[in-house]
Amino acid sequence: MTVLIVGAGPAGIAAAGVLAQHGVRPVLLDENATPGGQVWRRLRDEAALDTLLGGEAAHYRRIHAQFAALRPDIEYRPGTLAWAIDGGTLHIAGDGRAEALRFTRLILATGATDRTLPLPGWTLPGVFTLGGAQALLKGQGCAIGRRVVFCGASPLLYIAALQYVRMGVTVAAVLDTTPLHRKLMAAPRLLADARTLWRGVQAMAALRRRGVPIRSGVRLRQFVGEQRVQGVAFDTGGQTVTIGCDAVATGFGLKPETQLAELAGATLRFDPASRQFLPAADADGRCADALYVAGDGGAIGGADAAEASGALAAYAALADTGVAVDARARAALRREVQRRRRFQRGLADAFAWPAHWIAALPDATLLCRCEAITAGELREAVRRDLGVREVNRGKALTRCGMGRCQGRFCGLAAAELIAAEASIPLAGVGHLRAQAPVKPIARGMVGAA
Ligand SMILES: Cc1cc2nc3c(=O)[nH]c(=O)nc-3n(C[C@H](O)[C@H](O)[C@H](O)COP(=O)(O)OP(=O)(O)OC[C@H]3O[C@@H](n4cnc5c(N)ncnc54)[C@H](O)[C@@H]3O)c2cc1C
């Protein structure tokens, strides 16, 4: 049996561990040069581990030790991008070479990326996504600026801001766009994972102790600057205020990386809670013949849910090929995933995606960065006779979502804008269909395998 796993984050590593325990040697590939995924991304400077991650450092050490022990029993291929799937073949590119790998089972543990919300000025140099700002700090050991504003709606706001402070960077403010009362309303669901909730509360308290101003319920207006970002303008208490900075980290939650799953035959279904289309899967992550999704790539659940769902997907792949597996372990893992995902749904309420801001975007705001399409241009395509009502049609007519990122960063906002402008439900606007290559590759790689 050839099992391929895409993604060496917590989900992919856990899946590889279960397969190896059962005598199967999986191929684990990741476009990153090192294992760990987003949350346990290998630090460039491990001497800074305890300072940067605080109480989370023990978990980092455990995952990397687990991976080192597993290494002889798996075929690990770092620096390898999976860019297409057809039938039972995965197309990969790495080290300047293209290859086509046949598989009998495929586990996709591709994680998530930042959910972005376009705002006036968001393309200015110095404006980073939240995850990008954190990835730079962890993976490259460098900060995005000397005086940074963290803004948006995400628990990562507080985690990443605290990591910046711990590394000696001035955090000018944390501007949380969700009001405090929404967090209180979400508290019953957040209690599904009291330990993680407590860690979040501690992160906020630590920022306050270090004198970082935290504002809740703000309305972001604009990233201000000429050649590069110099401030963030926002409404608070009936006034518009600008806070100065030389860099911004902004994020509005996460977006599962579903493109490979879709190419492999998964059906995507609209999830009203997150306002996104997610692969339809059973409790074990099974979503088509021989295809399994695990971790944040299936549904945002956090690092612990990712580990549990990775193990579940591997058990399912084994069971589906007739290998006897531990039924009690699987039942416990299913309960664990459900509990953690309940918590994440609470987080989605506590850090709400302000979809209504997109409807109010000024026409001149750039929506699709790759193709330089503005909100006004997409609106115009909706307004004309027989105008756009579906996001792929919007792409065909305006090129919004047709560039290098294939709509991974503008697709959600484009769909929200079409729904708002046409006054139709978001679910009916659909999602941008996945296209190979799912991420940019060198021209020579296509057709080379
Ligand atoms: C930027 C970012 C930062 C985050 N930071 C934190 C944090 O500090 N604390 C926290 O609790 N949670 C954090 N999260 C959430 C966290 O990522 C997850 O809950 C957890 O890491 C999910 O694990 P996973 O295994 O599902 O995916 P990930 O950890 O995201 O791992 C997925 C892996 O798949 C690889 N991959 C994806 N597509 C391909 C492809 N086509 N070909 C090859 N490889 C591919 C990626 O390189 C990545 O290594 C962060 C998320 C993001 C996006």
The ligand as a MOL file (V3000), in Angstrom:
LIG
                    3D

  0  0  0     0  0            999 V3000
M  V30 BEGIN CTAB
M  V30 COUNTS 53 58 0 0 0
M  V30 BEGIN ATOM
M  V30 1 C 0.4230 31.3670 9.4950 0
M  V30 2 C -0.2400 30.6420 10.6360 0
M  V30 3 C 0.2650 30.7480 11.9220 0
M  V30 4 C -0.3160 30.0480 12.9710 0
M  V30 5 N 0.1910 30.1590 14.2410 0
M  V30 6 C -0.4030 29.5080 15.2720 0
M  V30 7 C 0.0780 29.6370 16.6170 0
M  V30 8 O 1.0180 30.3600 16.8750 0
M  V30 9 N -0.5540 28.9670 17.5910 0
M  V30 10 C -1.6230 28.1420 17.3090 0
M  V30 11 O -2.1620 27.5270 18.2320 0
M  V30 12 N -2.0850 28.0110 16.0540 0
M  V30 13 C -1.5190 28.6750 15.0460 0
M  V30 14 N -2.0290 28.5580 13.7740 0
M  V30 15 C -3.1050 27.6300 13.5560 0
M  V30 16 C -2.3570 26.3300 13.3150 0
M  V30 17 O -1.7580 26.3970 12.0670 0
M  V30 18 C -3.0900 25.1030 13.2430 0
M  V30 19 O -4.1010 24.9340 14.1340 0
M  V30 20 C -2.1920 23.8680 13.1530 0
M  V30 21 O -0.8750 24.1550 12.7750 0
M  V30 22 C -2.8400 23.0420 12.1020 0
M  V30 23 O -2.0600 21.9410 11.8380 0
M  V30 24 P -2.1580 21.2290 10.4360 0
M  V30 25 O -1.2530 20.0540 10.5200 0
M  V30 26 O -3.5770 21.0060 10.0740 0
M  V30 27 O -1.6220 22.2910 9.3860 0
M  V30 28 P -0.2670 23.1330 9.3160 0
M  V30 29 O 0.4170 23.2040 10.6010 0
M  V30 30 O -0.6390 24.3930 8.6470 0
M  V30 31 O 0.6250 22.2650 8.3260 0
M  V30 32 C 0.2810 22.1180 6.9840 0
M  V30 33 C 1.5440 21.8620 6.1960 0
M  V30 34 O 1.1740 21.5230 4.8670 0
M  V30 35 C 2.1050 22.0890 3.9870 0
M  V30 36 N 1.4410 22.2390 2.6880 0
M  V30 37 C 0.2890 22.8860 2.4180 0
M  V30 38 N -0.0130 22.7970 1.1140 0
M  V30 39 C 0.9780 22.0730 0.5480 0
M  V30 40 C 1.2360 21.6470 -0.7890 0
M  V30 41 N 0.3820 21.9160 -1.7890 0
M  V30 42 N 2.3530 20.9310 -1.0250 0
M  V30 43 C 3.2330 20.6320 -0.0200 0
M  V30 44 N 3.0320 21.0260 1.2670 0
M  V30 45 C 1.9160 21.7260 1.5420 0
M  V30 46 C 2.4930 23.4150 4.6240 0
M  V30 47 O 3.7650 23.8310 4.1900 0
M  V30 48 C 2.4410 23.0890 6.1090 0
M  V30 49 O 3.7110 22.7750 6.6210 0
M  V30 50 C -1.4490 29.2440 12.7080 0
M  V30 51 C -1.9520 29.1480 11.4000 0
M  V30 52 C -1.3680 29.8480 10.3750 0
M  V30 53 C -1.9420 29.7270 8.9640 0
M  V30 END ATOM
M  V30 BEGIN BOND
M  V30 1 1 1 2
M  V30 2 1 2 3
M  V30 3 2 2 52
M  V30 4 2 3 4
M  V30 5 1 4 5
M  V30 6 1 4 50
M  V30 7 2 5 6
M  V30 8 1 6 7
M  V30 9 1 6 13
M  V30 10 2 7 8
M  V30 11 1 7 9
M  V30 12 1 9 10
M  V30 13 2 10 11
M  V30 14 1 10 12
M  V30 15 2 12 13
M  V30 16 1 13 14
M  V30 17 1 14 15
M  V30 18 1 14 50
M  V30 19 1 15 16
M  V30 20 1 16 17
M  V30 21 1 16 18
M  V30 22 1 18 19
M  V30 23 1 18 20
M  V30 24 1 20 21
M  V30 25 1 20 22
M  V30 26 1 22 23
M  V30 27 1 23 24
M  V30 28 2 24 25
M  V30 29 1 24 26
M  V30 30 1 24 27
M  V30 31 1 27 28
M  V30 32 2 28 29
M  V30 33 1 28 30
M  V30 34 1 28 31
M  V30 35 1 31 32
M  V30 36 1 32 33
M  V30 37 1 33 34
M  V30 38 1 33 48
M  V30 39 1 34 35
M  V30 40 1 35 36
M  V30 41 1 35 46
M  V30 42 1 36 37
M  V30 43 1 36 45
M  V30 44 2 37 38
M  V30 45 1 38 39
M  V30 46 1 39 40
M  V30 47 2 39 45
M  V30 48 1 40 41
M  V30 49 2 40 42
M  V30 50 1 42 43
M  V30 51 2 43 44
M  V30 52 1 44 45
M  V30 53 1 46 47
M  V30 54 1 46 48
M  V30 55 1 48 49
M  V30 56 2 50 51
M  V30 57 1 51 52
M  V30 58 1 52 53
M  V30 END BOND
M  V30 END CTAB
M  END
